[in-house]
Amino acid sequence: MSSILFPSSYYNHLEKHSQLANDLFFQKRSIYVPEQPLLSEFLFELNVEAYRLRYGHRDDVEDDIRDAREYDVVDLADLGDDSDWGKVTDWNNMPQIWQLLCRIRYQCEEFDDNHPAQQRLRVLNWMIELLVEMQMERLTAAIGSGELAKPLYQYERK
């Protein structure tokens, strides 16, 4: 399995442009994240942990992490469909954010049960589960009301 270290600026972009991702995070973070980091820091550090675990044997890992932390150009639109980040066209679109969060979770697949980041990974898993629940509630309500023509995937804060 490979691990991709996404630049911190990508996570900053997600935090800045996705009310949906922020709301998911703030609903779940207090459970296992007492220090209350920002969404971008939380997800980037999970990615860093996964990258270190996978490539910690290499001499240039810390250089890669420093470069990813300092990379400040956000050219997500230029990434296109070759990148999970480039595929996001609407930062409050439930399926698109679900797919992105799942891709971030995939980076952490090598964590064992005793890995120090396991509790933070649980928060990410709960965010994904909550997103699925929200989508299912909207679908169920739409079926019941006969309004299936409306966009069920667009997040609107209540």
C-alpha positions as CSV (number, residue, x, y, z in Angstrom):
1,M,0.0,0.0,0.0
2,S,1.2,3.5,-0.8
3,S,0.6,6.6,1.2
4,I,0.3,10.1,-0.3
5,L,1.2,13.1,1.7
6,F,-1.2,15.8,0.7
7,P,0.0,19.4,1.2
8,S,-1.3,21.3,4.2
9,S,-2.6,24.0,1.9
10,Y,-5.1,21.5,0.5
11,Y,-6.5,20.9,4.0
12,N,-6.5,24.7,4.6
13,H,-8.6,25.0,1.4
14,L,-11.1,22.4,2.7
15,E,-11.4,24.2,6.0
16,K,-11.9,27.6,4.4
17,H,-14.4,26.5,1.8
18,S,-16.4,23.6,3.3
19,Q,-18.9,24.5,6.0
20,L,-20.0,20.9,5.8
21,A,-16.6,19.5,6.7
22,N,-16.2,22.0,9.5
23,D,-19.6,21.2,11.0
24,L,-18.9,17.4,10.8
25,F,-15.6,18.0,12.6
26,F,-16.8,20.3,15.3
27,Q,-19.6,17.9,16.1
28,K,-17.2,15.1,16.7
29,R,-13.8,16.5,17.7
30,S,-14.4,17.0,21.4
31,I,-14.8,13.3,21.9
32,Y,-11.2,12.4,21.4
33,V,-9.4,15.6,20.5
34,P,-9.2,17.7,23.7
35,E,-6.7,20.2,22.3
36,Q,-9.3,21.4,19.8
37,P,-7.2,21.9,16.7
38,L,-8.5,23.3,13.5
39,L,-9.9,20.9,10.9
40,S,-7.0,21.5,8.6
41,E,-4.4,20.7,11.3
42,F,-6.3,17.7,12.4
43,L,-6.5,16.1,9.0
44,F,-3.0,17.1,7.9
45,E,-1.5,15.6,11.0
46,L,-3.4,12.3,10.5
47,N,-1.9,12.3,7.0
48,V,1.6,13.0,8.3
49,E,1.2,10.1,10.8
50,A,0.2,7.7,8.0
51,Y,3.1,8.9,5.8
52,R,5.6,8.5,8.6
53,L,4.4,5.0,9.3
54,R,4.6,4.0,5.7
55,Y,7.9,5.6,4.8
56,G,9.6,6.2,8.1
57,H,12.5,4.1,7.0
58,R,13.5,6.6,4.4
59,D,16.0,9.4,5.1
60,D,13.9,12.1,3.3
61,V,10.6,11.6,5.1
62,E,11.0,14.6,7.4
63,D,12.0,16.7,4.4
64,D,8.8,15.6,2.6
65,I,6.7,16.5,5.6
66,R,8.3,19.9,5.9
67,D,7.8,20.6,2.2
68,A,4.1,19.5,2.5
69,R,3.7,21.8,5.5
70,E,5.2,24.8,3.7
71,Y,3.6,24.3,0.3
72,D,1.2,27.2,0.1
73,V,0.0,27.1,-3.5
74,V,-3.5,25.9,-3.8
75,D,-4.1,24.9,-7.4
76,L,-6.8,22.4,-6.8
77,A,-8.7,23.4,-9.9
78,D,-5.6,22.6,-12.0
79,L,-5.4,19.1,-10.5
80,G,-8.3,17.8,-12.5
81,D,-9.8,14.3,-12.2
82,D,-6.5,12.7,-11.6
83,S,-6.6,13.9,-8.0
84,D,-9.2,13.3,-5.3
85,W,-8.8,16.9,-4.4
86,G,-9.2,18.1,-8.0
87,K,-12.5,16.1,-8.3
88,V,-14.2,18.3,-5.7
89,T,-16.2,21.0,-7.5
90,D,-18.5,21.9,-4.7
91,W,-17.1,22.0,-1.2
92,N,-20.5,21.4,0.4
93,N,-21.5,18.6,-1.8
94,M,-22.1,15.6,0.5
95,P,-20.9,12.8,-1.9
96,Q,-17.8,14.7,-2.9
97,I,-16.8,15.5,0.7
98,W,-17.6,11.9,1.7
99,Q,-15.3,10.7,-1.1
100,L,-12.5,13.1,0.0
101,L,-12.8,12.1,3.7
102,C,-12.7,8.4,2.7
103,R,-9.6,9.0,0.7
104,I,-7.9,10.7,3.7
105,R,-9.0,7.8,5.8
106,Y,-7.5,5.4,3.3
107,Q,-4.1,6.9,3.9
108,C,-4.4,5.7,7.5
109,E,-5.3,2.1,6.7
110,E,-1.9,0.8,8.1
111,F,-2.6,2.1,11.6
112,D,-2.9,-0.8,14.0
113,D,-5.1,-0.7,17.1
114,N,-2.2,0.6,19.3
115,H,-1.1,3.4,16.9
116,P,-1.1,6.8,18.7
117,A,-3.3,8.4,16.1
118,Q,-6.0,5.7,16.4
119,Q,-8.3,7.9,18.5
120,R,-8.0,10.7,16.0
121,L,-8.8,8.2,13.2
122,R,-12.0,7.3,15.1
123,V,-13.1,11.0,14.9
124,L,-12.5,10.9,11.1
125,N,-14.5,7.7,10.9
126,W,-17.4,9.3,12.9
127,M,-17.3,12.3,10.6
128,I,-17.8,10.0,7.7
129,E,-20.5,8.0,9.4
130,L,-22.4,11.2,10.3
131,L,-22.2,12.4,6.7
132,V,-23.7,9.1,5.5
133,E,-26.5,9.5,8.1
134,M,-27.2,13.0,7.0
135,Q,-27.5,11.9,3.4
136,M,-29.7,9.0,4.3
137,E,-32.0,11.3,6.3
138,R,-32.4,13.6,3.3
139,L,-33.1,10.8,1.0
140,T,-35.7,9.3,3.4
141,A,-37.4,12.7,3.8
142,A,-37.4,13.2,0.0
143,I,-38.9,9.8,-0.6
144,G,-41.6,10.5,2.0
145,S,-42.5,13.9,0.5
146,G,-42.2,13.0,-3.1
147,E,-39.5,15.6,-3.7
148,L,-36.8,13.4,-5.2
149,A,-36.1,16.0,-8.0
150,K,-34.4,18.4,-5.5
151,P,-30.7,18.1,-5.0
152,L,-30.3,15.8,-2.0
153,Y,-26.6,16.1,-1.8
154,Q,-26.2,19.9,-1.2
155,Y,-25.5,20.7,2.4
156,E,-27.5,23.5,4.0
157,R,-26.8,24.5,7.6
158,K,-30.0,24.4,9.8
